[in-house]
Amino acid sequence: MTELGDLDPLSNLKSLQHLSLLRNPVQSKKHYRLYIVHKIPQLRVLDFQRIRQKEREAAAKMFKGKKGQALASDIGKRSKTFVPGEKIPEKKTGPSKEDIELIKMAIAKAKTLNEVERLNQMLKTGVIPGKELKKLRGERVEEEEDEDMEVVNGT
């Protein structure tokens, strides 16, 4: 449980009177105690401390009206969890089409066994041959343009 909204289903437990969330990441959230008191009104003890009437009144006041409901919905956002039966979003893995083309070009240009070995090592470490050259060329072009602009601005 990482968000206060993850605790909302506990409000359905009518006999729940004692709840301890010590050492839980939820405990560090803003308005944590008041939110729990508001959502689980039958609760008597939270984190081994008795819930006082003043806390109940403060929670009712804080989450009262439209602003209070907006605050409760804002605070009570749920963390993204896996729902059984739901499809897992597919993440694309591996090199992009552009990267594959760069790899093919680098292999075609390799003339010696040493170059092929170097390409092999680059691919094993995750470096795409040709991509580094484009980055370097792009930086050089930008630097040259900056130098030209400085001269123009200086005159």
N, C-alpha and C positions, 0 to 999 in steps of 0.2 A: 504494500500500500504506500503510494507515494503522494497521492493527492487526497484532499479532504472529501471529494466526491466519491472516492472509493469506499468510504464508510457509510454512505447513504443507505445501502441495503440493511444495515444494522437497525435502522429505525423500525423495521417490520417485526423485530424480535420484541414482543410485548413484555416478556419476563426478564429482559436484560436490565440489570440494576448496577452491576459493577463492570467497569471496563478499564483496562490498563494498556496504554499505547506507549509506554516508556521505551526509549531507544528505537523509536519508529520515526522515519523521516517526516511523517505527517505532523509530528509534535512541534516541529520548527516553523510551521506555517503560521502566517498572520491570522489572528482571531481564531486560532485552533480550538481553544477551550470553549469559547462562546458558540462557535459553530456546532460543536458536538452537543452542547447543552440544548441548543435550539432544535437540532435534528432528532435527538433521542431524548424526548422529555421525561421518559420513565427512568432515566439513568439517575442513580443516587451517588455513586462514587466514580470519579474519573481520575486515573493515575494515582490511586491510593489517597486521594484528597476528596473529602465530602463536597458535594455541590451545594452551595449556599443559595438561599432565596435571592440574595442580591445578584448573584451570577445569573440566575434564571430571568430576573427582571431585566438585567442588562442585555442578555441575549434576545429577549422578546422585543426590547426597544430597538436594538441594532438591526434586527431582521424584520421589522414591521414596515408595512406599506410597500409602495412600488420601489423606492430606493433600497429598502431592505431586501426585497426579493431579488432585485438586480445584483446587490452585493452577495447574496447567498448563492445565486447562480454563477457569479464570477468566481467566488471563492471555491465553490463546489465542483469545479471542473474535474472530470475524471481523467485518469491516466489512460493512455492507449494500451489496451491489453488484447490478448488473443481471445477471440470468441470461437468456441468449438463449432466446426462446420463451415466457418467462414474461410473464403479463399485467401491464401497468403499472397500479398502483392509481390509480383515478380520483379526482381531487380536484375538489370542487365549486367552480366559479368563478361569479362574478357575484353579484348581490344575492340575499338570502334572500327568502322570501315576505313576511315582515314588512316588509322594506325596500321591496319593490315596492308594497305597500299604502300605505306612508308617502309614496312618490313620487307615486302616483296621487292621494292626498288633497291633497298640496301643489299639484299641477298643477290640480286641480279648484278649489282655493281661490284660485288666482292670478287677480287681476282686471285688472291692468295689464300692459303689455308689459315694463315694467321688472322686475316681479316674475318674469315668465317668464324673462327674461334672467338674473336673479339665480339662479333655480333651475337654469338651464342651466349656469351657471358652477360652481355647487355640485356638480352631478353630474359635471362634467368633472374636478373636483379630487378626486372620490371621497367627498364629504360627502353623506350622506343627509339630505334635509330632513325635519325632524320628530324625528329621532333626537337631535339636539343639544338640542332643547327638553325631551325626556324626561329626558335626563341632567341638565340644569339644574334641572328641577323635582324630580327625585329627590334632588339634592344639597341643594336648599333645604328640602325636607321633612325630611331627615335633620338638617340644621343646626337647624331649629326644634325638633325633638324633643330634640336635645342640650341646647338652651337650657332647655327645660322641665324636663329631668332635673336640670340644675344647680340650678335654683331649689328643686326638691323635696329634693335632697340637702343644700342649704344650710339648710333649716329643721329 
